[in-house]
Amino acid sequence: MMESYDVIVIGGGPAGLAAAVKAKELGLETLLLDENEFLGGILPQCIHPGFGIHYFKEELTGPEFAHLFIEKIKDVGVKYQTSAYVLNIENYSDLEKKIVFSSPRGIKEVWTKTVIYAAGAREKHAFEIGIVGDRVAGIYTAGEAQTLMDIYGIMPGKEIVIVGSGDVGLIMARRFALEGAKVKAVIELMPYPGGLARNVMILRDFNIPLYLSHKVVEVRGKARVEKIKVVKVDENFKEIPKSEFWINADTLLISAGLMPNVRLLQRIGVKIDPSTGGPIVNELLETTVPGIFVAGNALLINDLVDYVAEQGEIAAFGAKEFIENEGIPSKKWIKLENGQNIRLLAPHYLSGERDVYVYARVSAPMENVKIVFPEIKKKLRSPMVRPAEMLRIRLKAEEIRSAEKKITMEVIPQ
């Protein structure tokens, strides 16, 4: 007899761990699959603090956050398998889905009524951001370098140039500096830093140069990186003639952002939002394929792991409702749309039957703003909004019901 479950969670990072725990607590027979040798996703290599402030009400490192959830997994009795690489999701009907995965014991097939997809995100690589030149050693994504340092204890280089001033790039700048490497520069395409304010302060603390409105365009070296070409860009991100200069370095770190890892979902016809790079979902985080739910960085790129865990729990509640009703009951869905200075948001469809958290990012930084939802006459004030910081706004059920067909989210000057 082939194994069968109420829900299979794909991905053992914070979203998947939270989803599996909550699904089990809700009485669902749950299986968690993760391709790594250990649970926790990216967390075990994130040895810096800053995790868990909202979810666990204390500041934790990544390994500590993962440990607490792994203990929960064991306490509630979630069945899980590591080194399980999901090859395919086969959608036979609303309540019949087959997951095919490989493991050290071979290929296995299991059946499930619902899937919570929490496979996280992938890093952008050098070729995706237009860097050309010699294909030499010493070019890493931030995640690769972090794994080398924090999991295997290997120092990737001594003289570092970092592409991208997002939180990961800034945290890696500090990590390199603390280990005695020379961070020669952080290069940022945008005219403003991409990370949280507390992480931007790292550059000042360690006297690391930040080049805004610049980009790396070329790498040269023989066996290893030797020098890196940087050029200034204008407001349209076009290269300014004769603005180029070279930085001598042995390592180039690419921290140019993340993309939701949605390859398996696209195969089964899940519709993708071009702005988030992740699936289009309703308030229960169900995708356009019934019974397939998504959470965490596979949905949209989050800045706080606490939000990732929260989304995992929402998806578990969605799976529970789906199974109990043999599908999410038909509703009068109200579309949530991004308006002025909103680059992306999720979820995309609301029912008005429950309160909902909206996760959104702005296109550009602004000070002294109003966050408005014109159709429901909701207004909030904020001293500052920045693309690096996720906006998390709670819409009440009665507010949602007051709209007819759509709700627009905007950020405008006060």
N, C-alpha and C positions, 0 to 999 in steps of 0.2 A: 504494500500500500504506500502510495506517495504521501509525503508529509503535507499537511494542510494547516493554515493559520488564518486568524482573523486579520492580522496586519503583519506585513513584513516591512521593517525599517531598513533602508539602504543607506549606510553611512554611520560610522560610530564616533563622529565628532559631537560637539555640544548639542546641536539640533537633534541628531539622531538619538543620543543618549536621553535627552529630555523627552523626546517623543516616545521612546520605548518604555521608559519608566511610567509615564502618564498613561499610555495605552494599557499596560499591565495593571496599573491601579484601577483603571476603568473596567477591568474584567475581560479584556481582550487577550486571546492567545497570541503571543507576540514572538517574533523572531527578528533579531538584529544581525545584519550582515555588514562586515567591514573588511576592506581589502588589506588593511595594514596588519602587522603582527600583534599590535596592541590597540586597545580602545583609546579614544580621546581625540582622534583626528590630529589637528595641528597643535593642540594645547600642550602636549608633553615637551615640545621644543620652545614654547613661549615662557621662558623662565623669569620674565619681568613681572612685576605686580600690576594691578589695575583691573583684575577680573573679579566678577562676583559681587560687586558693590550693591547692585540692585537685587540680584536674584538671591544670594546667600546673606546679604546685609553685612558683608565683611570683605575687605580687600585681600585678594588671593593672587598667587601666581597661576600661570596656565596649568602646570602639573597639579597644583592643589585643587583647582576647579575641576579638572578631569577626575582626580581621585575621589572627590566627594560624590560625583555622579556615578562613577564606576561602583562605588560602595552601594549606592542606591539600586543600581542594576542588579547586584547580587542579593541585596536585601529583599527586593520584591520578587525575585525569581525569574527575571527575563532570560530566556534562552538566547544565547548569542554565539556567533562563530566569527573568528578572525581569519585572516588570510583567505577571505572569501571574495573573489573578484566577480562582480555581477556582469555577465556577458549579454544578457537580454532580458527584457520585460515583454511578455506576450499577453496581450489583452484579448481574452476570448469573449467575455461579457462583463457586465457591470460588477458582478460578484465572483467572477472566475478569471484569475490572472495567474500566470505561471512565471516564476523567476528561475532563470538558468544561471548558475554560477560555478566557477571553478575553485578548487581548493587543493591543498596537497594530497587529498584523497581522491581527486578526480573531478569530473563534471557531475553536478547534481541538479535536479529539478524539484522545486517545491511549489505548492499552490497556495494562494491567498485570496481573501476577499477584497482587501485594500492594500495599497502601497503608500508608505510615507517616504518620499525621496529626499534624502538629506546628505547628498553626495558632495556638498561644498562647492568650492570654486577652483579654478586653475589660474596660474599666474600668466600674464602676458610675457612673451619672450622678445629677444632683441630684434628679430626680423619683423615682428608685428608693429614695432614703433620706429621702423625705418633706419636702423643702425646697420651700416655696411662695413666692409673691410676684411681683414684677415680673420680666418676661423682658427683661433688660437685658444690655448688654455687660459683660465683666469676670468671667464665670463660666467656669471651665475645669476639665477633669479634669487630674490631675497629668501624665499623658502628653502632653496637648496643650500645657501650659505648658512642659514639658521640651523638646518638639520646637521650639517657638517660640524658646526660649533657646539650645539647644545645637546645633540644626541651622541655624536661620535668623537667629540673633543678634538676636531681637526680645524686648524686655522686656515681659512681659504686664501689669505694674502696679507701683505704688509702695507701697501699703499693703495688706498681704495678711492674710487669714484663711484658715487651712488646716483642712479637715475631715478628721480621721483621723491617728492617730499611728503608723501602720505605717511600715515602712522607707522607702517611696517618699515619703510625706508629710514625714518627718523630713529626708530628703536634700534635698527641695525647699525646706524651711525654711532649711537651710544655704545652698543655692544662691542663694535670694533675698537672704539676709543678706549674702553675699559680694558680690553685685552692687549693694548699697547700698539695697535696698528695706527697708521696715519691716514685719517680720512681727508683726502685732498679737497673734495668738494661734493656738495649735493646739487644736482642739476634738476631744475623744475621748469617744465614747459609753460605752465600757467603763470600769470603775473602775481600770484599769491601762493603761500604755502598750502599744501594739500592735507596736512595733518592737524590733529587737535592742538590747541594752544599749548597745553602742557608738554606735548612732545616737540613742538617747534622750539621751545626753550632749550632743548637739548643742544641745539647747534650753538647757541650763545654760550652755554655752560662749558662746552668743549672747544670753543673757538673754531668751529667748522664753517667754512664759507658756503653760502647759499646763493646760487645763481638763478634768479627768477627770470622768466621769459627767455630761457635758453634750452637747447636740446643737444644731446649727443648724437652725432651723425656718422662717426667713423671710428674704427678701432684698428690700430696697427701694432704688429709685433711679429716675432719669428715663432719660437716655440710657445711663448706666453705673451699676454698683453704687455706692451711697452709704453704706448701713448694713446691718448683718447682725444678726438677732435670735438670741440664744442662750438656752437654757433648761436648767436642771439636771434630771436624771432620778433616780428612785429605783432600788432594787435590781432592780425589775422593768422598768426602762427606761421607766416612765411619767413624764410631765412633772410636776414639783413646782409647784403653784400659786404665783404671785407670785415665782418665782425668775428670771424672764426679765430680760435686759439687752441693750442694743444696743452694737455695736462699729462705729465709723466706719471704713470701708475702701473702697477702689476695686476690690478684686479678691477673689473667693472661689475657692479652689482645692479641688476635690473629690478626696480621696485615700481613698475609702471602701472600697477593696478591689477585687479582680479576680474575674472569673468565667470559667471555661474556655469557650473559643469552640467550641461543639460543634454549631452549627446544621446543618452539612452531615452530621454523623454521625447526628443524630436523624432526618434525612430517610430514611436507609436502615435505620432500626430498631435502631441501637445503643442498648443499655440504659444509662441514666445512674444513677450513684450520687447520691442527693439530698444526701448530706453533703459530697461533694467538688465536686459540680456537673459532674464529668467522667465518662467511661465506666467501667463495670465491666470489669475486665481480669484476665487470668491473669498468671502470673509472667513470661511473655514479652511482656507488655503488649499482648496480643491482646484486642480487644473481643469482644462477644457476636456480632458478625458475622464469620465466618471470613475470615482474610486481611487484616483491617483492624486495624492496630496504632496505638497512640497514645503520645505521649511529651511530656514537658515540662509547661508550664502548661495545655495542653489536657487533660492527665490530672488534675492537681491543682495548686494554686498552690504553687510552691516558693519557698523563701527564698534559696537559693544557685544560681547559674547552673551550678555544677559538677554538681549533682544533675540538672539539666535535660539537660546533655550526656550524663551517665551513662545516663539513661533513653533518650535517642536511640540510644545504642549497644545497649542491651538490646533495643529494638524491632528493630534491624537483625539481631541474632542470631535473633530470633523470625521475621522474614521469611525468613531463610535456612533455618531448620528447616522452616517451612511449605512452601516451594517444594520442598525435597528430599524431603519426605514426602507431598506433595500434600495438605497440611493438617497441623495439629498432631495427632500420634497421640493416640488416646483415652487418657485417664488417669483414675486415681482422684483426682479433685480434692478437696482439703481446703480448706474455706472459712476465710478469715481474717476475724475479726469484731472490732469495736471494743467494748471493755468500759469499765470505770470510768475516767473522765477522759480518754478518747480520743474526740476529736471527729470525726476522719476518718483514713482510712488507705488505702493501696494497695500492692501488688496485692491482689485479693480472693480469688483461688484459687491454691493451691500444689499441686505434684505430689509433692515429695519427691525429685525426680530431680536437683536441683541446689541449690546455695546461692542464697539470695534476699535481696535488700535490701528491707526494709519501710520505707516512708515514712509518717510519721504526725504528727499534730498533737494537742496536748492541748486540752481545753476551757477549763481555767483554770490559772493559774500555781500551782505547788506547790514547796516546798523539801524537801530530804532525802527523796527518794522512791525507790521500787523500781519498775522497769519489768518486769512479769512476764507470762509466757505460761503460765498454770496447767496446761494440758493437756500441755505438753511439759517442764514443770518447769524453765523457763528464767527466770533472774532477773538483772537488772542494776541497779546503783545509780547515782543521779545527784543532785548537790547541788541542782539546780533544773531545772524544766521550765517553759517559757513557750509560750503559743499562737503567738507570733511565730517560734519556732525549730522547724524541722522535726526530728523524731526520725528517724534513719536507723539501723536495727537490722539486723544480718546474722543470718539464720536459716540454720543448716547443714542440708544435705539430710537427714542422719540424724535431726536434731531434728524436722524436719517429718514424716518417715515414722513417727515414734513416736506421732503423733496419729492418731485414727481418722477422725473426721468433720469436726472443726473445731479451730481454734486461736484463742483469745481473747487480745487484747492489752490490758493494764490498766496504769494508773499509780496506785500506792497509797502511803500514808505508810510510811516505814521502821519 
